[in-house]
Amino acid sequence: MPLSGLEHRGVLFVLSSPSGAGKSTIARQLLQHDPDIAMSVSVTTRPPRPGEVDGKDYHFVDVPTFKDMVAANQLMEWAHVFENRYGTPRAPVEKMLAEGRDVLFDIDWQGAQQLYQQAGGDVVRVFILPPSMAELGRRLRSRNTDDPSVVEGRMARAASEISHWDGYDYVLINADVEDCFAQVKTILDAERLRRSRQTGLIGFVRKLMTSETS
């Protein structure tokens, strides 16, 4: 949490991982346990999966609409992933930051890189690794939501995604989801307390230094 009573800049908190390594599960837990962070809902051209709700899980659009959003600079970042397009709408993120909330991003390395190029020091990037490739494959197959060919494609892409681990501020191994979540929460709490994010700190310290002692 920010220092009590002081103005602060919001954190743009990025979680990335290969598909199946656990970032979406940890993101859901973070939203459930922390009322001061809100999810950035991505826009995508892929069709909804069973149970997904438009506007809650993703904003589902067609390719021409997505291209129009890119051309109009309405996306903070975007990328091709598994033959589909994904991006972060700019207006909702700016609105949440204006309301003093931190923003959570469930995006890949390409999106994290673009977001960092735009927002720099306000971005905190966390990459989550699986304990092994065998375990990653087991998790993907246990979902029972994708055809075997899709699982194979995700496994093939995982090595490429993992190769970008060194572009992140923190790298965690998700051997146990509760332990990994606790580490993610610790990182977020510490980043909120960075001196550079406490925009009201200079005025507070000056007031302390110039006030009379009792």
C-alpha positions in Angstrom: 0.0 0.0 0.0 1.2 3.6 -0.6 2.4 5.6 2.4 -0.6 6.8 4.4 -2.2 10.0 3.2 0.3 10.7 0.4 -0.4 11.1 -3.3 1.2 8.4 -5.4 1.5 7.2 -9.0 -0.1 4.0 -10.0 1.8 0.8 -10.8 1.3 -0.9 -14.2 1.8 -4.4 -13.0 2.6 -7.0 -15.8 2.3 -10.7 -15.4 3.7 -12.8 -18.3 4.3 -16.6 -18.7 4.0 -19.3 -21.3 0.5 -20.6 -21.6 -0.2 -23.0 -18.8 2.5 -21.7 -16.4 -0.1 -20.0 -14.1 -0.2 -16.3 -14.7 -4.0 -16.2 -15.2 -4.7 -18.1 -12.0 -2.4 -15.8 -10.1 -3.9 -12.7 -11.7 -7.4 -13.9 -10.5 -6.1 -14.4 -7.0 -4.5 -10.9 -7.0 -7.8 -9.3 -8.0 -9.7 -11.2 -5.3 -7.3 -10.3 -2.5 -6.4 -6.7 -3.4 -9.1 -4.1 -3.9 -6.6 -1.4 -5.0 -5.7 -3.1 -8.3 -7.9 -3.5 -11.4 -7.6 -5.7 -14.4 -6.8 -4.3 -17.9 -9.2 -6.1 -20.1 -7.5 -6.9 -23.5 -9.2 -6.7 -26.9 -8.8 -9.8 -29.1 -9.7 -11.2 -32.4 -10.0 -14.8 -31.2 -13.4 -16.3 -30.6 -14.7 -16.6 -27.0 -14.1 -19.8 -25.2 -16.9 -21.5 -23.3 -17.8 -19.4 -20.3 -16.0 -16.3 -21.3 -17.9 -13.0 -21.1 -17.4 -10.1 -23.6 -16.2 -7.1 -21.7 -15.1 -9.1 -18.6 -12.6 -11.7 -19.9 -11.8 -9.9 -23.2 -13.3 -7.4 -25.6 -14.0 -9.6 -28.6 -13.7 -7.8 -32.0 -13.2 -8.7 -35.6 -9.9 -8.1 -37.4 -11.0 -4.9 -39.2 -12.1 -3.4 -35.9 -8.8 -4.3 -34.3 -6.9 -2.7 -37.2 -9.0 0.4 -36.9 -8.1 0.6 -33.2 -4.4 0.3 -34.0 -4.6 3.0 -36.7 -6.4 5.3 -34.3 -3.7 4.8 -31.5 -6.4 3.4 -29.2 -4.1 0.6 -28.0 -1.2 0.9 -25.6 0.3 -2.3 -27.0 -0.7 -5.1 -29.3 0.7 -8.3 -30.7 0.0 -11.5 -32.8 -0.3 -14.5 -30.6 -1.4 -18.0 -31.9 -2.7 -16.5 -35.2 -4.9 -14.0 -33.3 -4.4 -10.4 -32.3 -4.4 -9.1 -28.7 -4.1 -5.5 -27.4 -4.6 -3.2 -24.4 -7.2 -0.4 -24.9 -5.7 2.9 -23.8 -8.7 4.8 -22.5 -9.7 2.3 -19.7 -6.1 2.2 -18.4 -5.8 5.9 -18.3 -9.2 6.2 -16.5 -8.1 3.7 -13.8 -4.8 5.5 -13.2 -6.7 8.8 -12.9 -8.8 7.2 -10.2 -5.7 6.3 -8.3 -5.8 2.5 -8.9 -3.0 0.2 -10.0 -3.6 -1.7 -13.2 -2.9 -5.4 -13.8 -1.8 -6.7 -17.2 -2.0 -10.4 -18.3 0.1 -10.0 -21.5 3.0 -11.6 -23.3 6.6 -10.4 -23.7 5.8 -8.4 -26.8 3.1 -6.4 -25.0 5.3 -6.0 -21.9 8.1 -4.6 -24.1 5.8 -2.1 -25.8 4.2 -1.0 -22.5 7.6 -0.4 -21.0 8.6 1.7 -24.0 5.5 3.9 -23.4 5.3 4.1 -19.6 8.8 3.3 -18.4 9.3 3.4 -14.7 5.6 3.0 -13.9 5.8 -0.5 -15.4 6.7 -3.5 -13.2 7.3 -6.7 -15.2 7.0 -10.2 -13.6 7.7 -13.4 -15.6 6.4 -16.7 -14.3 8.2 -19.9 -15.3 6.9 -23.5 -15.0 9.0 -25.9 -12.8 9.6 -28.0 -15.9 8.5 -28.4 -19.5 7.0 -31.8 -18.6 4.8 -30.1 -15.9 3.8 -27.4 -18.4 2.6 -30.0 -20.8 0.7 -31.8 -18.1 -1.1 -28.5 -17.1 -2.0 -27.7 -20.6 -3.5 -31.2 -21.3 -5.4 -31.2 -18.0 -7.4 -28.1 -19.0 -9.3 -30.2 -21.6 -10.1 -27.0 -23.5 -7.8 -27.3 -26.5 -7.3 -29.9 -29.2 -4.0 -31.9 -28.9 -2.7 -30.0 -31.9 -3.3 -26.7 -30.1 -1.5 -28.0 -27.0 1.5 -29.0 -29.2 1.6 -25.5 -30.7 1.6 -23.9 -27.2 4.4 -26.2 -26.1 6.4 -25.3 -29.2 5.9 -21.6 -28.6 6.8 -21.9 -24.8 10.5 -22.2 -25.4 10.5 -19.0 -27.5 8.5 -17.1 -24.8 10.8 -18.4 -22.0 13.8 -17.0 -23.9 12.6 -13.5 -23.1 12.8 -14.0 -19.4 15.7 -11.5 -19.1 13.5 -8.6 -20.2 11.6 -8.7 -16.9 12.2 -7.1 -13.5 11.3 -10.3 -11.6 11.3 -13.9 -12.6 9.5 -16.5 -10.5 9.1 -20.3 -10.7 5.6 -21.5 -10.2 6.1 -24.9 -8.6 3.3 -24.2 -6.1 0.6 -21.6 -7.0 0.0 -20.4 -3.4 3.7 -19.8 -2.9 4.1 -18.1 -6.2 1.0 -15.9 -5.5 2.6 -14.8 -2.2 5.8 -13.8 -4.0 3.8 -11.8 -6.6 1.9 -10.0 -3.8 5.2 -9.2 -2.0 6.6 -7.7 -5.2 3.5 -5.5 -5.8 3.5 -4.3 -2.2 7.2 -3.4 -2.3 6.9 -1.6 -5.7 4.0 0.5 -4.4 6.3 1.8 -1.6 9.1 2.9 -4.0 10.2 6.4 -3.2 9.8 7.4 -6.8 6.1 6.6 -6.8 5.3 8.6 -3.6 4.6 11.9 -5.4 3.5 13.6 -2.2 6.6 12.6 -0.3 8.8 15.7 -1.1 6.1 18.1 0.3 5.6 15.9 3.3 9.3 15.8 4.2 9.7 19.6 3.6 6.8 20.1 6.0 8.4 17.9 8.6 11.7 19.8 8.3 10.2 23.2 8.6 7.6 22.5 11.3 8.5 23.5 14.9 9.2 20.7 17.3 6.9 20.3 20.2 
